Amino acid sequence: MKLLKIFSYNLIFFFLFILIIEIIFGFWFDKNNLGPYMREHRMKKIDYTMKIDDIRYDYTYKRNYHGFIGEEIKLDKIKAIMVGGSTTDERYKPENFRIAGILNKKLLEKKIDLKIISAGIEGQSTIGHLNNFKVWFPKLENFQPKIIIFYVGINDHLTPVKEMKNLMSSDGMVKNPKKTDVIKDYLKSSSIFYDLARKIKHRYYTSGKTRIVYDFNENINNLYKNKSFDFLSYNDALSKYNLNELLNRHQERINYYLSNIDKLNNATKRIGATPIFINQLMSGGNNNEALFALNYSLIKHCQKNNYNCIDLAKKLMGKKDFWWDGIHTTIKGSNEISNMIFPELYDFILEIDLN
């Protein structure tokens, strides 16, 4: 009985000690606590294999403590980020073959002291990008980028407008949809012990899970097994379409999209950064009417409002081996896209005070 009493007291003191440590050192009352947000996009390590042209690349896709793709970096050192969906995330390729990685190499060659950090989140449209300014970026102390590049269009043309308006935090799984998961994620984000354990695991632990394999050549062959490659250039699209009729048909989506672009422009400027918008294409080029309407309207809107925009959809002449699944680019695709956008991006960067 006496031993049981001693054990009970020790147990109570132990839990009181844990509670005191949590209250003092935890993030329960921290204004910068991410809470239930970004749990799926922080401290991630996933092993991948990419195969193309009989070459195999083994690599580890990483997201750091703050949710950015790549290694750990002090927030006050981040001067430029690239925001987008899976076409920006590009986890299916090693970092040096991704658009951001290729652009960084070009900046280095130009002796520009700037590294573009990828903030891509799979599945995000402009709805999710806007939500980043509410639940992610404001929680990052000393995060003061000078440039935010938005690589947009594809995900905004895929979802019906009425559904898009209801997405918010579920866009890109920035917040788990289940209430029980939300509670769990909040507890995990707030606990100092869980945070320390996760940091240690992220730094030293290798999962040993089966690698996720992407075979680009196999995917390309399957993609065109029953159809031929058909890329419509910008100029041919202008000849093919009745432009006014096409724009009228997609007017609701265009209006909603451009409204989000305006909000992203304003949100970026509010944190002291300069926004740069880049449109994008899939393997069919400008054959997709809805995407063509968004891309065309974005550039006209940029010209009207004096936004910094790069019209990739007008410049790019796609080839069969630029996309491995019709949406996501191969090494050649990302390299060509980087070549197309870099000259204008470089000019924009020269006009921006990076200090």
C-alpha positions as CSV (number, residue, x, y, z in Angstrom):
1,M,0.0,0.0,0.0
2,K,2.8,2.3,0.9
3,L,4.7,1.5,-2.4
4,L,1.5,2.2,-4.3
5,K,1.1,5.6,-2.6
6,I,4.8,6.5,-3.4
7,F,4.3,5.3,-7.0
8,S,1.1,7.5,-7.3
9,Y,2.9,10.6,-6.0
10,N,5.8,10.0,-8.3
11,L,3.4,9.6,-11.2
12,I,1.6,12.8,-10.3
13,F,4.9,14.8,-10.0
14,F,6.1,13.4,-13.3
15,F,3.0,14.5,-15.1
16,L,3.1,17.9,-13.4
17,F,6.7,18.2,-14.4
18,I,5.8,17.4,-18.0
19,L,2.9,19.9,-17.9
20,I,5.1,22.7,-16.6
21,I,7.8,22.0,-19.2
22,E,5.1,22.1,-21.9
23,I,3.5,25.3,-20.6
24,I,6.9,27.1,-20.4
25,F,8.7,25.8,-23.5
26,G,5.8,24.6,-25.7
27,F,4.0,26.5,-28.3
28,W,0.5,26.4,-26.8
29,F,0.3,30.2,-26.5
30,D,2.8,31.1,-29.2
31,K,1.2,33.5,-31.7
32,N,3.4,31.9,-34.4
33,N,2.2,28.4,-33.7
34,L,1.0,26.8,-37.0
35,G,-1.5,24.8,-35.1
36,P,-3.4,22.3,-37.4
37,Y,-1.9,23.9,-40.6
38,M,1.0,22.6,-42.7
39,R,1.4,19.3,-40.8
40,E,1.6,17.5,-44.2
41,H,4.2,19.8,-45.5
42,R,6.8,20.2,-42.8
43,M,9.8,18.1,-41.9
44,K,9.3,15.6,-44.7
45,K,11.8,13.1,-46.1
46,I,10.7,10.8,-48.9
47,D,12.9,8.6,-51.0
48,Y,12.3,8.7,-54.8
49,T,13.8,7.1,-57.9
50,M,13.5,8.8,-61.3
51,K,14.3,6.8,-64.4
52,I,14.7,8.4,-67.9
53,D,16.7,7.3,-70.9
54,D,18.2,4.3,-69.1
55,I,19.5,6.6,-66.4
56,R,18.4,6.1,-62.8
57,Y,18.5,9.0,-60.2
58,D,18.0,8.1,-56.5
59,Y,17.3,11.1,-54.3
60,T,15.5,12.3,-51.2
61,Y,12.7,14.8,-51.4
62,K,12.9,17.1,-48.4
63,R,10.7,19.8,-46.8
64,N,12.3,21.7,-44.0
65,Y,11.0,22.7,-40.5
66,H,9.2,25.7,-41.9
67,G,7.6,23.9,-44.8
68,F,9.8,25.0,-47.7
69,I,11.3,22.5,-50.1
70,G,15.0,21.7,-49.5
71,E,17.4,21.9,-46.7
72,E,17.0,24.0,-43.5
73,I,17.5,27.7,-44.0
74,K,17.2,30.7,-41.7
75,L,14.0,32.6,-42.6
76,D,15.8,36.0,-42.7
77,K,18.0,34.6,-45.5
78,I,15.1,33.9,-47.8
79,K,14.8,36.6,-50.4
80,A,12.8,34.9,-53.1
81,I,10.2,32.1,-53.1
82,M,8.3,30.3,-55.9
83,V,4.7,29.5,-55.2
84,G,2.6,27.0,-57.1
85,G,1.1,23.5,-57.2
86,S,2.7,20.2,-58.1
87,T,4.4,21.8,-61.1
88,T,6.4,23.9,-58.7
89,D,6.8,21.2,-56.0
90,E,8.3,18.9,-58.6
91,R,9.1,16.1,-56.1
92,Y,9.3,13.7,-59.0
93,K,12.7,15.1,-60.0
94,P,16.0,15.8,-58.1
95,E,16.3,19.4,-57.0
96,N,18.9,20.4,-59.7
97,F,16.4,19.3,-62.4
98,R,13.5,21.3,-61.0
99,I,12.5,24.7,-62.4
100,A,13.6,26.6,-59.3
101,G,16.9,24.7,-59.2
102,I,17.6,25.5,-62.9
103,L,16.8,29.1,-62.4
104,N,19.1,29.2,-59.3
105,K,21.9,27.9,-61.5
106,K,21.3,30.6,-64.0
107,L,21.3,33.3,-61.3
108,L,24.6,31.9,-60.0
109,E,26.1,32.1,-63.5
110,K,25.0,35.7,-63.7
111,K,26.6,36.3,-60.3
112,I,23.3,37.3,-58.7
113,D,23.3,36.6,-55.0
114,L,19.8,35.2,-54.8
115,K,18.4,31.7,-54.3
116,I,14.8,31.0,-55.2
117,I,13.3,28.7,-52.5
118,S,10.4,26.5,-53.5
119,A,7.1,26.9,-51.6
120,G,5.2,24.6,-54.0
121,I,2.4,22.6,-52.6
122,E,0.8,19.8,-54.6
123,G,-2.8,20.5,-55.6
124,Q,-2.8,24.1,-54.7
125,S,-4.6,26.7,-56.9
126,T,-4.7,30.4,-56.4
127,I,-7.1,29.7,-53.5
128,G,-4.5,27.8,-51.7
129,H,-1.8,30.4,-52.5
130,L,-4.0,33.0,-50.9
131,N,-4.5,30.9,-47.9
132,N,-0.7,30.6,-47.5
133,F,-0.8,34.4,-46.6
134,K,-3.3,33.7,-43.8
135,V,-2.1,30.5,-42.2
136,W,1.5,29.9,-43.2
137,F,3.6,32.9,-44.1
138,P,2.5,35.2,-41.2
139,K,3.6,32.5,-38.7
140,L,7.2,32.6,-40.0
141,E,9.1,35.0,-37.8
142,N,11.7,37.1,-39.7
143,F,10.3,35.8,-43.1
144,Q,10.6,38.9,-45.3
145,P,11.1,37.8,-48.9
146,K,11.7,40.5,-51.6
147,I,10.3,38.4,-54.5
148,I,7.4,35.9,-54.7
149,I,7.0,34.1,-58.1
150,F,3.6,32.6,-58.8
151,Y,3.6,29.8,-61.3
152,V,-0.2,29.5,-61.9
153,G,-3.0,28.4,-64.2
154,I,-3.3,24.6,-64.4
155,N,-5.0,23.9,-61.1
156,D,-7.3,26.9,-61.5
157,H,-8.7,25.5,-64.7
158,L,-9.4,22.0,-63.3
159,T,-11.9,22.7,-60.6
160,P,-15.4,24.1,-61.0
161,V,-15.6,27.7,-59.8
162,K,-18.4,27.0,-57.2
163,E,-16.2,24.2,-55.7
164,M,-13.1,26.4,-55.7
165,K,-14.8,29.0,-53.5
166,N,-15.3,26.4,-50.8
167,L,-11.8,24.9,-50.9
168,M,-9.6,27.3,-48.7
169,S,-7.5,25.2,-46.3
170,S,-8.3,21.9,-48.0
171,D,-6.7,23.2,-51.2
172,G,-3.4,21.4,-51.2
173,M,-4.1,19.7,-47.8
174,V,-2.8,22.6,-45.8
175,K,-5.3,21.5,-43.2
176,N,-6.6,18.0,-42.7
177,P,-10.3,17.8,-43.5
178,K,-11.2,15.5,-40.5
179,K,-11.9,17.2,-37.2
180,T,-10.1,14.5,-35.3
181,D,-7.0,15.0,-37.4
182,V,-7.3,18.8,-36.8
183,I,-7.2,18.3,-33.1
184,K,-4.3,15.8,-33.3
185,D,-2.3,18.2,-35.5
186,Y,-2.9,21.1,-33.2
187,L,-1.6,19.1,-30.2
188,K,1.4,17.9,-32.1
189,S,2.3,21.4,-33.3
190,S,2.0,22.8,-29.8
191,S,3.9,20.2,-27.9
192,I,7.6,20.9,-27.3
193,F,8.4,17.2,-26.8
194,Y,6.7,16.1,-30.0
195,D,8.5,19.0,-31.8
196,L,11.9,18.0,-30.5
197,A,11.3,14.3,-31.3
198,R,10.2,15.2,-34.9
199,K,13.2,17.4,-35.4
200,I,15.6,14.6,-34.3
201,K,13.8,12.1,-36.6
202,H,13.9,14.5,-39.5
203,R,17.6,15.1,-39.1
204,Y,18.8,11.6,-38.5
205,Y,16.2,9.0,-39.3
206,T,16.0,7.2,-42.7
207,S,12.6,5.5,-43.0
208,G,13.7,2.5,-45.1
209,K,10.3,2.6,-46.8
210,T,10.1,1.4,-50.4
211,R,11.2,4.1,-52.8
212,I,8.6,5.8,-55.0
213,V,9.6,5.3,-58.6
214,Y,8.9,7.5,-61.6
215,D,9.8,6.0,-64.9
216,F,9.4,8.9,-67.3
217,N,9.9,7.0,-70.6
218,E,7.3,4.4,-69.6
219,N,4.8,7.0,-68.6
220,I,5.3,8.9,-71.9
221,N,4.8,5.7,-73.9
222,N,1.7,4.9,-72.0
223,L,0.4,8.5,-72.4
224,Y,0.6,8.3,-76.2
225,K,-0.3,4.6,-76.6
226,N,-3.7,5.4,-78.0
227,K,-3.2,9.0,-79.1
228,S,-0.7,11.2,-80.9
229,F,1.1,14.2,-79.4
230,D,-0.8,17.3,-80.3
231,F,0.6,20.6,-79.1
232,L,-1.2,23.8,-80.2
233,S,1.0,26.9,-80.3
234,Y,-0.2,30.3,-79.1
235,N,-0.3,31.8,-82.6
236,D,-2.2,28.8,-84.0
237,A,-4.7,29.1,-81.1
238,L,-5.4,32.7,-82.0
239,S,-6.2,31.5,-85.5
240,K,-8.3,28.5,-84.3
241,Y,-10.5,30.2,-81.7
242,N,-13.2,32.8,-81.9
243,L,-11.5,34.7,-79.1
244,N,-14.4,36.8,-77.9
245,E,-16.7,33.8,-77.8
246,L,-14.2,31.7,-76.0
247,L,-13.6,34.3,-73.3
248,N,-17.3,34.9,-72.8
249,R,-17.8,31.2,-72.3
250,H,-15.2,31.1,-69.5
251,Q,-16.0,34.5,-68.1
252,E,-17.0,33.4,-64.6
253,R,-13.8,31.4,-64.2
254,I,-11.7,34.2,-65.6
255,N,-13.2,36.8,-63.3
256,Y,-12.7,34.6,-60.2
257,Y,-9.1,33.8,-61.3
258,L,-8.2,37.4,-61.9
259,S,-9.8,38.5,-58.6
260,N,-7.4,36.0,-56.9
261,I,-4.5,37.3,-58.9
262,D,-5.3,40.8,-57.6
263,K,-5.5,39.5,-54.0
264,L,-2.2,37.7,-54.4
265,N,-0.6,40.9,-55.8
266,N,-1.9,42.9,-52.8
267,A,-1.0,40.3,-50.2
268,T,2.6,40.1,-51.6
269,K,3.1,43.8,-51.6
270,R,1.7,44.0,-48.0
271,I,4.6,42.0,-46.8
272,G,7.1,44.1,-48.7
273,A,7.7,41.8,-51.6
274,T,7.3,42.1,-55.4
275,P,5.0,39.6,-57.1
276,I,5.9,38.0,-60.5
277,F,3.2,35.9,-62.2
278,I,4.0,33.2,-64.8
279,N,1.3,31.3,-66.7
280,Q,1.8,27.6,-67.7
281,L,0.9,24.9,-70.2
282,M,0.1,21.2,-70.3
283,S,1.2,18.8,-73.0
284,G,-1.6,19.9,-75.3
285,G,-0.3,23.4,-75.3
286,N,-3.1,25.9,-76.0
287,N,-5.6,23.1,-77.0
288,N,-7.2,23.4,-73.6
289,E,-9.7,26.2,-74.0
290,A,-10.2,26.9,-70.3
291,L,-6.5,27.1,-69.6
292,F,-5.9,29.2,-72.7
293,A,-8.6,31.6,-71.5
294,L,-6.9,32.0,-68.1
295,N,-3.4,32.4,-69.6
296,Y,-4.5,34.9,-72.2
297,S,-6.6,36.9,-69.6
298,L,-3.8,36.9,-67.1
299,I,-1.4,38.6,-69.5
300,K,-4.0,41.2,-70.6
301,H,-4.8,41.9,-66.9
302,C,-1.1,42.3,-66.1
303,Q,-0.6,44.8,-68.9
304,K,-3.7,46.7,-67.8
305,N,-2.6,46.8,-64.1
306,N,1.2,47.1,-64.6
307,Y,1.9,43.7,-62.9
308,N,5.1,41.8,-63.5
309,C,4.1,38.8,-65.7
310,I,5.8,36.3,-68.0
311,D,3.8,34.9,-70.8
312,L,5.3,31.3,-71.0
313,A,2.1,30.1,-72.7
314,K,2.9,32.3,-75.7
315,K,6.6,31.4,-75.9
316,L,6.7,27.7,-75.3
317,M,6.9,25.3,-78.2
318,G,6.2,22.0,-76.6
319,K,7.7,18.6,-77.5
320,K,6.5,15.1,-76.8
321,D,9.2,14.5,-74.2
322,F,8.6,17.7,-72.2
323,W,5.8,16.2,-70.1
324,W,5.8,12.7,-68.6
325,D,2.1,12.5,-67.7
326,G,0.6,15.4,-69.7
327,I,0.9,17.9,-66.8
328,H,4.2,17.5,-65.1
329,T,7.5,18.2,-66.9
330,T,10.5,16.0,-67.6
331,I,14.1,17.2,-67.2
332,K,13.9,18.5,-70.8
333,G,10.6,20.2,-70.1
334,S,11.7,22.0,-66.9
335,N,14.9,23.0,-68.6
336,E,13.1,24.5,-71.6
337,I,10.6,26.3,-69.4
338,S,13.5,27.8,-67.3
339,N,15.2,28.9,-70.5
340,M,12.0,30.6,-71.7
341,I,11.2,32.5,-68.5
342,F,14.7,33.4,-67.3
343,P,15.5,36.4,-69.5
344,E,12.4,38.3,-68.3
345,L,12.8,37.1,-64.8
346,Y,16.4,38.3,-64.7
347,D,15.3,41.8,-65.9
348,F,12.6,41.9,-63.2
349,I,15.1,40.9,-60.5
350,L,17.6,43.6,-61.6
351,E,14.9,46.2,-60.9
352,I,14.2,45.0,-57.4
353,D,16.1,46.1,-54.3
354,L,17.1,42.8,-52.6
355,N,18.5,44.5,-49.5
